[in-house]
Amino acid sequence: MRQSLIAALAALSFVAVSAADWPRHRGPTHDGISTETNWVHQWTGNRPREAWRASVNTGFAAVAVAGGRAFTVGNTNETDTVHALDADTGKPLWTFSHPEPSNPKMYEGGPNSTPTVDGDRLFVASRSGRLFSLESATGKVQWSNDLAAVVGEKNGDWGLAGSPLRSGDAVYVNYGSAMVALEAATGRTLWQSAKEPKGKYSFTSPVLSAVVGTPVLLAHMHKALFGLDPVDGRVRWRHEFGRGYETHCSDPVLVAGGVFISSGDDGGELVSLGSDAGSRVWKNGDLGTFTGTAVALNGYLYGVDSGGYKKGQQELRCLNARDGRQLWSLSGFSQDSWIAAGDRLLVLTELGELVVVRIGPERGEILARAQVLSGKCWTEPSLANGRLYCRNARGQIVCLDLR
């Protein structure tokens, strides 16, 4: 049994979807990168063509797109609602609602976790730690599990923020104080990892790596990056990380045989995944991300430094992943989110401006920019089949046709 699970995990067989779909947080391969290159940034009237708008109420869940459907979650009247929309038109297809506190502490509140599409299933995690498996075509509940009961404690004020990771026979979720694995078919608890100290939480999603041939589940928790055995949750190695508020919101990023981790308080560093797994390769304060997660392309890291580590300005930066050396920067960015497609970044700024940036190790060049939403925008955009889905905290979604 264990060997078959390891074989499935080593293949990193996530879900069978169209190459142009965006079925989960950070895209098809959970790295914030789209393979789509046939999209345009030269817009008539200097504004991308708007396909449709929809309102899904308060929250920060991004839009997952697969099989012609777009999925996200919003909260109103202390109730979470999962929305399934027609990806082409924005027409509502179905909804599923359940009671859930919005907890607007220091920000608007509502759901933080992005749904994960797995063929005919949709996995959705709420702030309080309820995990649902729904039929993606109808919203019918297949099973649910209460992670608070599994872990044995309530989550913190900001709740569960990471998104479910589906691989092999399991669904992995960072509850905030512990990693939990559930059987995808039944919702049965497979294991939970050792817990962080009570009251200490992280807000990241797990990442699965098979860089050195043996799968390892990477969990960026409150005080450390953990390398866990994906079959039983056993800690293989632990790498200390964190200072200041120790608010870790950025996911681990696989790059060049290692994993890059960062936070607004502690800068960024590369951790080895080789024979000396868990050891530091380099560390500096040049790329400490907060609301977004860096992307790694061709051996280079791109992202917005929060300015927290060095108490400087927030900039879009490029680092050489091998040694952490900063190659260039662009000012005028803030608590933004971004994805990459080809040699361009699509940045959704905190104030709702879409900025297209051509990237490479030599320089960054702003190619286009347009105001597409108002209000706070901390949610990453999603690119699927030539359409870009952007969301603000109030739950307004705009679908932009970039074909």
N, C-alpha and C positions, 0 to 999 in steps of 0.2 A: 504493500500500500504506500509506504513512505517513498519507495523508489519511483513509483508511478507519479506521485505528487511532485517529486523533485524534477522528473523529466518534463512534466507539464509546465512547471514554474520556470525551468531553465529555458524553455522555448519562449517564455514571456508571451504566451498566447492569450492576449487580453480578450478582445471580442472581434467577431467577424463583421466589419462594417465597411461601407464604401470608403475608399481612400480619401475622399473629399469631405466626409462627415467629421463632426467634432463631438464625439459621443461622451466626453467626460471633462472634468476639470483639467485644464492645460492641454487638451487636445488628444488626438488619436494615440500618441505614444507618450503622453503625460510629460512632455518636455517644453510645452509652450510653442511648438513649431508646427507650422502647416507646410505640406508639400506643394500647395497651390502656388503657382507663379503667374498664371494667366489672369491677373486682376489689375485694375488700372488705378492710378492715383492722379491722372489728369482728368479733372472733373469739369463738366459744363457749368459755368458760373462759379467756379471754384468751390463747388459743393457736391459731395457724392449724391447720387440719385437715391432717394428714399423709397423703399418698397412698401413698408407699412410700419405702423406703431401699435403698441398694445400696452395695457396697464395690468401689472400683476401684484401691485401693492408693495409694502415696505420690505426691504431685504437686500442682501448682497450676493445671493446665489447667481452664478453665471448661467448662460444658456448652453445646454447640451443639445446637439443636433444629430439625429440619425434617422434613416428610413423615412425622410420627408416630414418628420415631426421635430418641433423645438420644445424643450422642456426646461422649466425653471420653477422657483418656489417664492412665494411672498406671504406676508402676514398682515392681517387686519382683524381688529376686535379680538386679539389674543387667539387667533386661529391661523395656522399655517395652511396654505392651499398650494398643491402641486398643479401647475398648469401645463397642459399639452396643447400646443398650437400648431397649425399648419405652417411649416417652415417657409413656404412660398408666399403665403397671403396673410399670415398672422391670425387667421380664423381660429377661434377656440374649438378644440376637438373633445376634450374632457377635463374635468378637475377632480381632485381628491383632497378633502380637508380633514383636519384633526386639531383638537385643542393644543395650543402651544404658546407659552408666554413670549412676548416680543422682547422684553428686557432692554429697553433703550438707555443703557448706561454709557454716557459720554459719546454716544453716537445714536443713530436712528433705531438700531435694533433690528429684529427680524432674522430670518434664516441667513446663515453664512455659507453653508455647504452646497456645492453644486451637484445635481443628480448625475448618476452614472448609468448610461444605457448599455445593456448587454443583450443584444438580440431582442427577444420578446419580453425582456425584463428591464425594470427601472429600479435602481437602488437609490433611496432618498434618506438622508440623515437629518434629524432636527437638532436644534440648539441644545435641548435637554437630553439628547442621546437616544431618541427613538429611531430605530432603523427599520425601514419598510422595503419590502420587495413588492413592486406593483407590475401588473401586466402593462407593457408599454403601449399597447393598442387601445386599452379600455380604462386603465387606472384601477382595476380590480386588485384588492390586496391579496397577495399570495402568502405572505407571512410578515410578522413584525417581531422585533426584539427590543427590550429595554436595556440599553447599555449601562444605565445608572445601577440597575439591579445586578448586572453582570460584574461590574467593577466594584460595586459596594459603596458608592458615594455619589452625591450629586456633583454636577459639573460647576465650574465657576460662573461669575457674573456674565462673562461674554460667551459662554457656552461652547459647544462643539462647533468648530469652524472648518476642519478638514473635510475633504470629500472622500467617499468610498472608493477603494481600489479593488477591482474585480480581477482575479487571476486564478487559473487552475480551478479547483473546487471551492475556493474561498473568496470571501469579501473581507477586506481589511479596513479598519476604521480607527483613526486616532481619536479616542474619547477626550483627550486633553491631559489626563494623568496616566493613562495606560493605553497601549495598543491592544485591539481586540480583533480576533479572527472568527468569522462565522461561516458555517457551511452555506454556500450560495443557494443550494436547492431547497433547504429547509429552514434556515435561520438559526440552526442549532449552534451554540457556542462551541468552538473548537479549542480556543485558548485565549488567555489574556496575559499580557506581559507583566513583568514587575512594575509596580506603580511608582510614580514620582511622589515626593512628600505631599501630604494633604495640603490642598490649597494652591498647589503649583501646577500650572497648565501650559500647554502649547497649543498652537492654532494651525498646525501644518497638516498636509496630507502625506501618507506614506508613499514611498517609491521603491519599486522592486528592481534589483540589479543582478546581473549574472556576468559581471565584468571579468571575473577570474574563473568562470565556469561553474561555480557553485552559487545558487541563488541566495541572496541576502535581502531582507526587508529593511530599508533604511527609514528610521523613525527619528525625526528631529524633535526632541522633547524639551522640557523646560531647562534642564541643566546640561544636556549632552545630546550628541548624535549617537544613536544606538544602531548596531548591526544585529538584527534578529534573525533567527532561523524561521523561515516562513511556514514551516510545517508544524512546529511546536512552540514557537515564541521564545525559545531559549536565547539568552544574550550571548552572542559570539564575541563581541567587542563593544567598548564604550569609549567615546571621545568627548571629553569635557568641553563645553562651549557655553558662553553666556556671561553677561555682566549687566550692570544697570538694572533696568526694569525686567530684563530677561523675557521680553515679549517676542516670541518667535512666531512669525506669520508666514515666512517664505519657505517653500518646500526645498528639499535637497535637489541638487542639479547634477546629473551625471555628466562628467567631462574628462577626457584624456586619462582614463584608467583610475579616476578618482571621483570624489563627490564634493561639490562646492556647497557650503552652507553660509548663511549670512543673517544678520538682523540689524535693525537700526541702531541698536546700542553697542554692538560688538564687532562691527565691520564684517569682513568675510574671510574665509579660509578654505583651502583645499585639503581634503583628508584622503589619505591613500586607501585604495581598495585592492592593492596588490598583496604580496606576501606579508607586508607589514600593515595590514588593514587596521584602520583606526588611528594611524599616526599622522601628525601634521606635516604637510608638504610646505605650505607657506601660509602666512596670515598678514593682513594689513587692514587699514581703515578706509580703503578706496571704494569699496562697493558693499555698503551695508543697506540691503533692501528692506522695505517694510510692507507696504500694501501689495507690491508686486514681487514676482520671483524672476531671477535672472534667467536668460536663455543662453545656451552654449551652442555656438556654430563654428565649425572648422577650427576648433582649438581656441576660440575666443569667447569671453563672457560679456554680455550686454545687459545693462539694467540701470535703473535710477537709484543713485546713492541718496539715502534719506538725509544726509548731512548731520546725523545724530552723533556718530562716533567722533568726528573731528569738529563738530559744531560749526559746520560750514554750510555753503549753499547746496541745494539739491540739484544734481546734475545727472544727465544721461551719460554713462561712461562705458568705455570698452577696455577690458583687461585681457592681457595674455594669460590664458588659463594655466600655462605651464609654470610660470613664476610669479604671477600676480601683478606684473608690471602694468601700470595704467598707460594706455596708448593715446587716448583722446577723451575729450568731454564736451558736452553741449549744455549750456545753461538754459534756464527757463522752464524747468520741469519741477514736479512736486510729488505728492503722494499718489503716483499714477500706477496704471497697470498696462501691460503690453504683451504682445505675442510677436513671433517672427514668421515671415512667409517669403521664401526665396532670400534675396539679399536686402530685404526691407523689414523694418519694425512697424507695427501698427500700435501706436500708443494712445490709450484713452486717458486723458489727463483727469486729475481730481475734479476739475471744473467743467468736464464734459466736452473738451476739444479733442478731436481726432487729429493726430499728427503722424504723418508717414515719414520715416527716416531711412535713408539708404545707409547700410552699415558695411563695414569691412575694417580690417586692422589699420588701414591708413588714415581714415577719417570717417566722421558721420556727417551726413548732409540731409537737412530737412527739405523734403520734396513737395509736401502739401500739408495744409492744415485747414480745418473747418470746425465750427461749433456745431455739434450734433445733438447735445443734450444740455439741460440746465441742472443745477443742484449738484450734490456730491456724487462723484463717480469713483468708487474704489474697486469696482468689479471688472475683472478682465474681459476683454472682448472675445468673441468666438467667430472664427472664419470657417464657413462651410459652403462648398459648392458656389463660390463666388459671392456669397453674401456675408456681410459682417453684422453681428448681433451685439449691440451695446446696451447697457443698462445703467440707470442711476439708483440711488438709495430709495427714492420714492416708488420705485417699481415701474418706471417708464422704460419700455424697450423700443429701440429704433432698429429696424433692419435696413441696412444700406446695401444696395446692389452695386458691387464693384466689378461686375463682369464686363 
